Each structure stands twice: as C-alpha cells, then as structure tokens.
Amino acid sequence: MYWLVRAALLLFVLINVVAFNHAWRFTHFSAQPGRHTISPEQLSLADKLWVLATGIRNPKPIHAQPPAFAYRTFYISSPNGKLECWYSPVPQARGTVALFHGYTSDKSHLLREAAYFRHLGYSVLLTDFAGAGGSEGYRITVGYRESYDVAAVVRWLQQQQPRQRVVLYGVSMGAVAILRAESELGVQAAANIIECPYGSMLQTAQNRFASMGVPAFPMANLLVFWGGVQNGFWAFDLSAEAYATNITMPTLLMWGTADPRVTRQETDAIFAALSGPKQRHDFAGSGHEPYWRKHREAWQQTISAFLLPPIAVSCSSQLAPR
C-alpha cells in the first residue's frame, strides 16, 4: 500500500511537471529562430509522442512579407509593451478596419484580407499582438492579455479619427481578444467580423488533444490551469461564449465546417449568445485556415454584404468609461 501511494504521488508530480512545461511553451515564444511544430493533424505517431513528452517548438512569429499597398509603420503603447502597426489609409474612407491575427501568427498573414477591405473603401490598420512580429515581448495568452492590445488600438484610432467608423476583424485568438475587449474592457466598435473564435480556453485545449488522438483529461485541464497561473489570470474563465452575451454591436461570425480546432457546437453557442444584430456564414470543407483560400468569392461576398450597407449603430468607436 505504501508503494502504491508513493507511485501515485510520483505520477501526479510527473504529470504536473509535463503540464507546466507544455503550458509555458504554449504561452511563451522562443527567441531562437526556427519552424513552429506542425499542426497536430499532420504529426506522425512518433512525433506526437515526442511533442507530448517535450512540448511544442514555438519560435516568435516573424513577418512573411510587407504589404504590397502603400503603408506606414508606427508603434502603439499597450500594457503588454510596444506594438508594431501598419497603417494604410484610403481616400474618402468609409471607415477603418483594424485587423488582429491568430495564435503563432503575425500581421503579415492578414495582408490578403487587408487588401480586400481597402478595395471596399476602408482604411486598414494591422497590428502585431505583443510577443509576435515586430511587437515587444515573447508572451502570448491566447486572447486574454491580447484584449488589452485591441483596446490600445481602438483608443489610438479614436484619438486620431474620432468620427470615423471602426470595424474590428479578428481570426481565432484575435477574434476572442476582440470579444473580451468589448465585453470586459468597454471597447465599442461599429461592427465586428470574427472568424473561428474558440468557445473557451479549456475547450480549445481539449480539441488540441482530440486532434492528436489523445484523451484530453486530465492534461487539458492541467494545461489550462498552469497556463493561467504562469500568466497571472484564471484561464478557465477565458470564454468567447461568455463574452458574446455582452456583445451588442453588429457581428458577422464565420466558421469552416472542417475545422478540427473549433467545433460546430462551440460556434453555435457563441452565435446564439451574441446579443446584438448578427450574421453567420459557414464555409463547407474549410478548416482552421483563411476562408478565401477555398472560397474566395463567397468570402468576399459575405464580407461586402455585411460592410457595405449602412449599419444602424453609431459611427464612432470609443472606449466606454470603466
């Protein structure tokens, strides 16, 4: 009996050590250059076992390419550090679209989307979240602290162009950061366009283990627990579904039906929870990827139909008093 208790205690400690290491690697980019660990669906059995034992490779994302359109680079101060931004105004703009990227990505991965928004007559502002691209730091919290970056960008836009409409566009982590900024930090935008936001931090961790064909419990729970502890927040409360209940501005939600990271159940729950005017478009056969790759015309038509008609809200974008 003594040896059984001792073995159980040792196993408990070992599991927590592994979970702590995984959580650190998930929420901290490495300064060493290299390639990020490929998606779980593409890993071989040997690679999956290695990743489970050692954690992912997570180098800091770097810009793939600069914009092909005219732009200027500048920096915004955020509680998370200095953020690098690309700003590209258009003449007689309908408004400005602020674009926010996903996890292990950076603003250069949204250039195709930005170009289309410019085509529709919107100025664009692309921002690297803290820890990514040209912004300061190496920490990433999958939407929690990134919401403060969203708030900093909206505040800057409010100061620069207080009467111009601001639309927020976010992908995955960027979408969750937008929802939290509006729900918890008082950010108000004219409209939101969100692609594939995850339902909760716990659910996205569980989905990742499911993609690897590994039981989610208890490692997913421990991963979320230690990730929150390491970064100073209760990660179990990081929930796009909960934030959506406080979202009253018009919102377009898009999702790919073949997405292994975000389930239909999560997407249905988020959409149902949105309190304001809302639209939804599902892209058949698309995974956790830009939807214009497989459905360019449908993606463009969905965006233009949402943005071009007048939206019955205030044209200002500002931070409400806290």
VOVOLUM-924002 format. One record per residue (C-alpha): residue in one letter; z negated, y, x; residue number from 1. Coordinates in Angstrom, 1 decimal, always signed. Layout:
BEGIN
<'a',<Z,Y,X>,NUM>
...
! end
This chain:
BEGIN
<'m',<+0.0,+0.0,+0.0>,1>
<'y',<-0.8,+2.4,+2.8>,2>
<'w',<+2.5,+1.8,+4.5>,3>
<'l',<+4.3,+2.3,+1.2>,4>
<'v',<+2.7,+5.7,+0.6>,5>
<'r',<+3.4,+6.6,+4.2>,6>
<'a',<+7.1,+5.6,+3.9>,7>
<'a',<+7.4,+7.6,+0.6>,8>
<'l',<+5.8,+10.7,+2.2>,9>
<'l',<+8.2,+10.4,+5.2>,10>
<'l',<+11.2,+10.1,+2.8>,11>
<'f',<+10.0,+13.1,+0.9>,12>
<'v',<+9.8,+15.2,+4.0>,13>
<'l',<+13.1,+14.0,+5.3>,14>
<'i',<+14.9,+14.8,+2.0>,15>
<'n',<+13.4,+18.3,+2.0>,16>
<'v',<+14.4,+18.9,+5.7>,17>
<'v',<+18.0,+17.9,+4.8>,18>
<'a',<+18.0,+20.1,+1.7>,19>
<'f',<+16.6,+23.0,+3.7>,20>
<'n',<+19.3,+22.7,+6.3>,21>
<'h',<+22.0,+22.4,+3.6>,22>
<'a',<+20.7,+25.5,+1.8>,23>
<'w',<+20.7,+27.5,+5.0>,24>
<'r',<+24.3,+26.6,+5.8>,25>
<'f',<+25.4,+27.3,+2.3>,26>
<'t',<+23.9,+30.8,+2.3>,27>
<'h',<+24.4,+31.9,+5.9>,28>
<'f',<+27.8,+32.2,+7.6>,29>
<'s',<+28.1,+31.3,+11.2>,30>
<'a',<+29.2,+33.8,+13.8>,31>
<'q',<+31.2,+31.1,+15.5>,32>
<'p',<+34.9,+31.1,+14.5>,33>
<'g',<+36.5,+28.0,+13.1>,34>
<'r',<+37.6,+26.4,+9.9>,35>
<'h',<+35.4,+26.0,+6.8>,36>
<'t',<+34.6,+22.5,+5.6>,37>
<'i',<+37.4,+21.5,+3.2>,38>
<'s',<+36.6,+21.1,-0.5>,39>
<'p',<+34.6,+18.0,-1.5>,40>
<'e',<+37.5,+16.5,-3.3>,41>
<'q',<+39.5,+16.3,-0.1>,42>
<'l',<+36.8,+14.7,+2.1>,43>
<'s',<+37.1,+11.1,+3.2>,44>
<'l',<+34.1,+8.8,+2.7>,45>
<'a',<+33.1,+9.2,+6.4>,46>
<'d',<+33.4,+13.0,+6.2>,47>
<'k',<+31.3,+13.1,+3.0>,48>
<'l',<+28.5,+11.1,+4.7>,49>
<'w',<+28.7,+13.4,+7.7>,50>
<'v',<+28.5,+16.6,+5.6>,51>
<'l',<+25.6,+15.1,+3.6>,52>
<'a',<+23.7,+14.5,+6.8>,53>
<'t',<+24.5,+17.7,+8.7>,54>
<'g',<+25.7,+20.3,+6.2>,55>
<'i',<+28.9,+22.2,+5.9>,56>
<'r',<+30.8,+24.3,+8.5>,57>
<'n',<+30.6,+27.8,+7.2>,58>
<'p',<+32.1,+30.4,+9.6>,59>
<'k',<+32.2,+34.0,+8.4>,60>
<'p',<+35.4,+34.7,+6.5>,61>
<'i',<+37.9,+36.9,+8.2>,62>
<'h',<+40.9,+38.8,+6.8>,63>
<'a',<+44.0,+36.7,+6.4>,64>
<'q',<+46.3,+39.8,+6.3>,65>
<'p',<+46.2,+43.5,+5.5>,66>
<'p',<+47.7,+44.9,+2.3>,67>
<'a',<+51.5,+45.5,+2.1>,68>
<'f',<+50.9,+48.6,+0.0>,69>
<'a',<+49.5,+51.9,+1.2>,70>
<'y',<+45.7,+51.9,+1.5>,71>
<'r',<+42.8,+53.4,+3.5>,72>
<'t',<+39.8,+51.7,+4.9>,73>
<'f',<+36.3,+53.1,+4.3>,74>
<'y',<+32.7,+51.9,+4.1>,75>
<'i',<+30.1,+52.0,+1.3>,76>
<'s',<+26.4,+51.6,+1.8>,77>
<'s',<+24.7,+48.8,-0.1>,78>
<'p',<+21.1,+47.4,+0.0>,79>
<'n',<+22.7,+44.4,+1.8>,80>
<'g',<+24.4,+46.5,+4.5>,81>
<'k',<+27.6,+48.4,+5.1>,82>
<'l',<+30.5,+47.2,+3.0>,83>
<'e',<+34.2,+47.4,+4.1>,84>
<'c',<+36.6,+48.5,+1.4>,85>
<'w',<+40.3,+49.0,+1.0>,86>
<'y',<+41.3,+51.7,-1.5>,87>
<'s',<+44.8,+52.2,-2.8>,88>
<'p',<+45.3,+54.9,-5.4>,89>
<'v',<+48.4,+55.2,-7.6>,90>
<'p',<+49.8,+58.5,-9.1>,91>
<'q',<+48.6,+59.2,-12.6>,92>
<'a',<+46.5,+56.1,-12.6>,93>
<'r',<+45.3,+54.5,-15.9>,94>
<'g',<+42.0,+53.8,-14.1>,95>
<'t',<+40.7,+51.8,-11.1>,96>
<'v',<+40.3,+48.1,-10.8>,97>
<'a',<+37.5,+47.0,-8.4>,98>
<'l',<+38.2,+43.5,-7.2>,99>
<'f',<+35.5,+41.1,-6.0>,100>
<'h',<+36.2,+37.9,-4.2>,101>
<'g',<+34.6,+34.4,-4.3>,102>
<'y',<+32.4,+32.3,-2.1>,103>
<'t',<+33.7,+31.7,+1.5>,104>
<'s',<+36.5,+34.2,+0.8>,105>
<'d',<+37.1,+37.9,+1.5>,106>
<'k',<+39.0,+40.8,+0.0>,107>
<'s',<+42.4,+39.9,+1.7>,108>
<'h',<+42.6,+36.9,-0.6>,109>
<'l',<+42.9,+39.2,-3.6>,110>
<'l',<+46.0,+41.1,-2.4>,111>
<'r',<+48.4,+39.5,-4.9>,112>
<'e',<+46.1,+40.3,-7.8>,113>
<'a',<+45.6,+43.9,-6.5>,114>
<'a',<+49.4,+44.4,-6.2>,115>
<'y',<+49.8,+43.4,-9.8>,116>
<'f',<+47.1,+45.8,-11.0>,117>
<'r',<+48.9,+48.6,-9.1>,118>
<'h',<+52.1,+47.5,-10.9>,119>
<'l',<+50.3,+48.1,-14.2>,120>
<'g',<+49.4,+51.6,-13.1>,121>
<'y',<+45.9,+51.1,-11.8>,122>
<'s',<+44.4,+52.2,-8.5>,123>
<'v',<+42.6,+49.3,-6.8>,124>
<'l',<+39.5,+49.0,-4.7>,125>
<'l',<+38.9,+45.8,-2.8>,126>
<'t',<+35.5,+45.1,-1.2>,127>
<'d',<+34.2,+42.5,+1.2>,128>
<'f',<+30.8,+41.4,-0.1>,129>
<'a',<+28.0,+41.7,+2.5>,130>
<'g',<+28.4,+38.8,+5.0>,131>
<'a',<+32.2,+38.5,+4.6>,132>
<'g',<+35.3,+40.0,+6.2>,133>
<'g',<+34.6,+43.5,+7.7>,134>
<'s',<+31.2,+44.0,+6.0>,135>
<'e',<+27.9,+43.7,+7.7>,136>
<'g',<+25.7,+40.6,+7.8>,137>
<'y',<+26.1,+36.9,+7.6>,138>
<'r',<+24.1,+36.0,+4.4>,139>
<'i',<+25.7,+35.1,+1.1>,140>
<'t',<+23.7,+34.3,-2.0>,141>
<'v',<+26.5,+33.1,-4.4>,142>
<'g',<+26.2,+36.1,-6.8>,143>
<'y',<+22.6,+37.3,-6.6>,144>
<'r',<+22.5,+39.9,-3.9>,145>
<'e',<+26.2,+40.4,-4.3>,146>
<'s',<+25.5,+42.0,-7.6>,147>
<'y',<+23.9,+44.9,-5.6>,148>
<'d',<+27.2,+45.3,-3.8>,149>
<'v',<+29.0,+45.5,-7.2>,150>
<'a',<+26.5,+48.2,-8.2>,151>
<'a',<+27.1,+50.2,-5.0>,152>
<'v',<+30.9,+50.1,-5.5>,153>
<'v',<+30.7,+51.3,-9.1>,154>
<'r',<+28.3,+54.1,-8.1>,155>
<'w',<+30.8,+55.2,-5.4>,156>
<'l',<+33.6,+55.2,-8.0>,157>
<'q',<+31.5,+57.1,-10.4>,158>
<'q',<+30.9,+59.8,-7.9>,159>
<'q',<+34.5,+60.0,-6.8>,160>
<'q',<+36.2,+59.9,-10.2>,161>
<'p',<+33.6,+60.2,-13.0>,162>
<'r',<+36.1,+60.5,-15.8>,163>
<'q',<+38.4,+57.6,-14.8>,164>
<'r',<+38.0,+54.2,-16.4>,165>
<'v',<+36.8,+51.4,-14.1>,166>
<'v',<+37.7,+47.8,-14.7>,167>
<'l',<+35.8,+45.1,-12.8>,168>
<'y',<+37.7,+42.0,-11.7>,169>
<'g',<+35.9,+39.0,-10.1>,170>
<'v',<+36.6,+35.5,-9.1>,171>
<'s',<+34.0,+32.7,-9.2>,172>
<'m',<+31.0,+34.1,-7.3>,173>
<'g',<+32.5,+37.6,-7.7>,174>
<'a',<+32.6,+37.1,-11.5>,175>
<'v',<+28.9,+36.1,-11.5>,176>
<'a',<+28.0,+39.1,-9.4>,177>
<'i',<+29.7,+41.3,-11.9>,178>
<'l',<+27.8,+39.8,-14.8>,179>
<'r',<+24.5,+40.1,-13.1>,180>
<'a',<+25.1,+43.7,-12.1>,181>
<'e',<+25.9,+44.6,-15.7>,182>
<'s',<+23.1,+42.5,-17.2>,183>
<'e',<+20.3,+43.2,-14.7>,184>
<'l',<+21.2,+46.4,-12.8>,185>
<'g',<+22.5,+48.6,-15.5>,186>
<'v',<+26.1,+48.7,-14.3>,187>
<'q',<+28.6,+49.8,-17.1>,188>
<'a',<+32.3,+49.3,-16.8>,189>
<'a',<+35.1,+49.9,-19.2>,190>
<'a',<+36.1,+46.3,-19.1>,191>
<'n',<+35.7,+43.0,-17.2>,192>
<'i',<+38.2,+40.4,-16.1>,193>
<'i',<+36.4,+37.3,-14.8>,194>
<'e',<+37.9,+34.1,-13.5>,195>
<'c',<+36.0,+30.8,-13.4>,196>
<'p',<+32.4,+32.0,-13.3>,197>
<'y',<+29.9,+29.1,-12.9>,198>
<'g',<+27.3,+28.6,-15.6>,199>
<'s',<+24.2,+28.6,-13.3>,200>
<'m',<+23.3,+28.1,-9.7>,201>
<'l',<+21.8,+24.7,-10.5>,202>
<'q',<+24.9,+23.6,-12.4>,203>
<'t',<+27.3,+24.6,-9.6>,204>
<'a',<+25.2,+22.7,-7.1>,205>
<'q',<+25.3,+19.6,-9.4>,206>
<'n',<+29.0,+20.0,-9.8>,207>
<'r',<+29.5,+20.0,-6.0>,208>
<'f',<+27.6,+16.7,-5.6>,209>
<'a',<+29.6,+15.3,-8.5>,210>
<'s',<+32.8,+16.2,-6.7>,211>
<'m',<+31.6,+14.2,-3.7>,212>
<'g',<+30.7,+11.2,-5.9>,213>
<'v',<+27.0,+11.5,-5.0>,214>
<'p',<+24.1,+11.6,-7.5>,215>
<'a',<+23.0,+15.2,-8.0>,216>
<'f',<+19.3,+14.6,-8.4>,217>
<'p',<+17.1,+15.4,-6.6>,218>
<'m',<+19.3,+17.0,-3.8>,219>
<'a',<+20.9,+19.6,-6.0>,220>
<'n',<+17.6,+20.8,-7.3>,221>
<'l',<+16.1,+21.0,-3.8>,222>
<'l',<+19.2,+22.8,-2.5>,223>
<'v',<+18.8,+25.5,-5.2>,224>
<'f',<+15.0,+25.7,-4.6>,225>
<'w',<+15.3,+26.1,-0.8>,226>
<'g',<+18.3,+28.4,-1.1>,227>
<'g',<+16.2,+30.8,-3.2>,228>
<'v',<+13.1,+30.5,-1.0>,229>
<'q',<+15.2,+31.3,+2.1>,230>
<'n',<+16.8,+34.4,+0.5>,231>
<'g',<+13.9,+35.8,-1.5>,232>
<'f',<+14.7,+35.0,-5.1>,233>
<'w',<+14.2,+32.3,-7.8>,234>
<'a',<+17.7,+30.7,-7.7>,235>
<'f',<+17.1,+28.7,-10.9>,236>
<'d',<+17.4,+32.0,-12.8>,237>
<'l',<+20.8,+32.8,-11.4>,238>
<'s',<+22.8,+32.1,-14.6>,239>
<'a',<+26.1,+33.6,-15.8>,240>
<'e',<+25.4,+32.2,-19.2>,241>
<'a',<+22.1,+34.1,-19.4>,242>
<'y',<+23.7,+37.3,-18.1>,243>
<'a',<+26.5,+37.1,-20.6>,244>
<'t',<+24.2,+37.6,-23.5>,245>
<'n',<+23.7,+41.2,-22.3>,246>
<'i',<+27.4,+42.0,-21.8>,247>
<'t',<+28.8,+44.3,-24.4>,248>
<'m',<+31.9,+45.7,-22.8>,249>
<'p',<+35.3,+44.0,-23.5>,250>
<'t',<+35.7,+40.9,-21.3>,251>
<'l',<+38.6,+38.6,-20.5>,252>
<'l',<+37.4,+35.2,-19.3>,253>
<'m',<+39.9,+32.9,-17.6>,254>
<'w',<+39.5,+29.3,-16.6>,255>
<'g',<+41.5,+26.4,-15.3>,256>
<'t',<+41.3,+23.1,-17.2>,257>
<'a',<+41.4,+21.0,-14.0>,258>
<'d',<+38.6,+22.9,-12.3>,259>
<'p',<+36.2,+20.4,-10.6>,260>
<'r',<+33.7,+23.2,-9.8>,261>
<'v',<+33.3,+24.8,-13.2>,262>
<'t',<+33.2,+22.6,-16.3>,263>
<'r',<+34.6,+23.3,-19.8>,264>
<'q',<+31.0,+23.1,-21.1>,265>
<'e',<+29.9,+25.9,-18.7>,266>
<'t',<+32.9,+28.1,-19.6>,267>
<'d',<+32.4,+27.5,-23.4>,268>
<'a',<+28.7,+28.5,-23.1>,269>
<'i',<+29.5,+31.7,-21.1>,270>
<'f',<+32.2,+32.7,-23.5>,271>
<'a',<+30.0,+32.1,-26.6>,272>
<'a',<+27.2,+34.1,-25.0>,273>
<'l',<+29.3,+37.2,-24.4>,274>
<'s',<+28.1,+39.9,-26.8>,275>
<'g',<+30.9,+42.3,-26.8>,276>
<'p',<+34.7,+42.1,-27.6>,277>
<'k',<+36.1,+39.1,-25.7>,278>
<'q',<+39.2,+37.2,-25.0>,279>
<'r',<+39.8,+33.9,-23.3>,280>
<'h',<+42.7,+32.1,-21.6>,281>
<'d',<+42.7,+28.6,-20.3>,282>
<'f',<+45.3,+27.6,-17.7>,283>
<'a',<+46.3,+24.0,-18.1>,284>
<'g',<+46.2,+22.0,-14.8>,285>
<'s',<+44.8,+24.7,-12.6>,286>
<'g',<+41.8,+24.0,-10.6>,287>
<'h',<+39.3,+26.4,-8.8>,288>
<'e',<+42.2,+28.5,-7.5>,289>
<'p',<+44.2,+31.6,-8.2>,290>
<'y',<+45.9,+31.0,-11.6>,291>
<'w',<+49.1,+32.9,-10.6>,292>
<'r',<+49.9,+30.0,-8.2>,293>
<'k',<+50.9,+27.7,-11.1>,294>
<'h',<+51.1,+30.1,-14.0>,295>
<'r',<+52.3,+33.4,-12.6>,296>
<'e',<+54.0,+34.7,-15.8>,297>
<'a',<+51.1,+33.5,-18.1>,298>
<'w',<+48.5,+35.1,-15.8>,299>
<'q',<+50.4,+38.4,-15.6>,300>
<'q',<+51.0,+38.5,-19.4>,301>
<'t',<+47.3,+37.7,-20.1>,302>
<'i',<+46.2,+40.5,-17.7>,303>
<'s',<+48.7,+43.1,-19.0>,304>
<'a',<+48.0,+42.3,-22.7>,305>
<'f',<+44.3,+42.9,-22.0>,306>
<'l',<+44.6,+46.0,-19.9>,307>
<'l',<+47.5,+48.0,-21.3>,308>
<'p',<+46.4,+48.5,-24.9>,309>
<'p',<+43.6,+51.1,-25.4>,310>
<'i',<+40.2,+49.6,-25.1>,311>
<'a',<+37.7,+51.0,-27.6>,312>
<'v',<+35.0,+51.9,-25.2>,313>
<'s',<+34.1,+55.0,-23.1>,314>
<'c',<+36.5,+55.7,-20.3>,315>
<'s',<+33.6,+56.4,-17.9>,316>
<'s',<+31.9,+53.9,-15.7>,317>
<'q',<+28.4,+54.6,-14.5>,318>
<'l',<+25.0,+53.2,-13.7>,319>
<'a',<+22.6,+53.4,-16.6>,320>
<'p',<+19.1,+54.7,-15.8>,321>
<'r',<+16.9,+51.8,-14.8>,322>
! end
